[in-house]
Amino acid sequence: MELSLVPQMTAARLDHFARAWRDCDLDTLRGYLAADAVYSPLSGELVRGRDAVVKRFAEVLADEGGSEIRFEPSAVSGSLGTCRWRITGRTTDGATFQIEGIDVYEFSGDRIRSKDVYQKA
């Protein structure tokens, strides 16, 4: 059995990232990202580089203001991981809404190399 000295992403670590997202903790989120991180939010653009990704995270989190997000436990297998989520809230006219989706991750060691967001139709 060969032991790896390179830190690896775990489901518990990815769950902590989700909690930081829920708490809008940009400093903690930054600490989970690889320097060359890539982010593809629901809007479809591709954001490259840790600083640009954190800036886009801030914009996305500001747009979710007033909504509640819940995450299911994460799953990690090697250099890939997933986390399902559900956002609930109210529109400006008071109607309730619910959006479900999943984030698909690729890791470089214990850092997030890419985060792709998908919404359930």
N, C-alpha and C positions, 0 to 999 in steps of 0.2 A: 504494500500500500504506500503510495507516494503522497506526501503532505505538501500542500501548496502554501507558500509564504505570501502569496499575493492576496490581499483582502478581496473578498467576493461579496456581491450583493446578496442579501437574504430577504425573505419575506418580511421579517420583523423590521428590518431597516427600511424597506419600501413602505411598510405601514407607517413608519415614523415620518417619512416624506409626505404621505397622504395627510397625516395630522397637521404637519406644518402648512400644507396647502389650505386645509380647512381653517387654520388659524391665521392665514394670510401672513405668515412669517417668512418674508423674503430672504433674510439673512440665513436662516436654516435651509431654505430651499436652495440657495446658492451653494451651500456646502455639500450638497448631494450631486452637483453637476460636474461633469468632466469639462475641461477647458474648451474642448471642441464640441460641446453639446449642440444638438439639433432638436428643435421643437416644431411640431406641426399641430396647431390648435384647430378647433372646429372650423374656423374661418378659412382654413386651407393653405395659408401661406407657409413658407418654410423659413424659420428663424435660426440663424447659425451663430454660435459663439456664446459662452457663458453669460457675458454682460448683456448681450442683446436678448437672450432667452429670459433672463431675470426681468429685464424691462418689459418684455411682452407678458410674462407671468403677472406683473403688477397691473397691466392694462386689463387682462382677463379677469383677475380677481376683483378689480374695481367695477367691472361690468356685472359681476355676480352679486353686488351689494344688495342686501336684503333677502337674498335667497339662502336656502340651507342645503349644504351638500353632505351626503353620507357616502362613505366608502365601505365596500365589502373587504374582507381580508385579501391581501395581495397573494399572488402566486409567483414564484421564481423558479426557473429551471435553467441552470447554467448562466448564459449571458442574456437570457430573455426573461421578461416578467409581464404580468398584467395586473390591473386593478379595476374592478367594476365600480361605478358610482351612480348616484341618483341626486339630481338637483330638484328641489321643490321651492316654489315661491308664488308671488302674485304679480300680475301685470299692473301697469299704471291704472287700468280701469277696474282693478280689484279681482279679476278672474284668477283662479289658481292654475298653475301649470306644473308639470313634472317632466323632466328630461332624464333619460337613462343612457349610459354609455360605458365605454371601456377605454382605458389608457393602455397602450402597448409600449413596453420599454425595451431598450437594448442597453446593456451595461458594458462598461470597461472597468473591470475589477469591481470595486464597491461604489462606483460612480455611475450616474445616469448619462449615457452617451446619446440616447435619443428618446423622445417622448412623443408618441403619436396618439391623438385623441380621436375617438370614433363615437358618434351618437347613434343610438338605436332609432330606427325609423318608426 
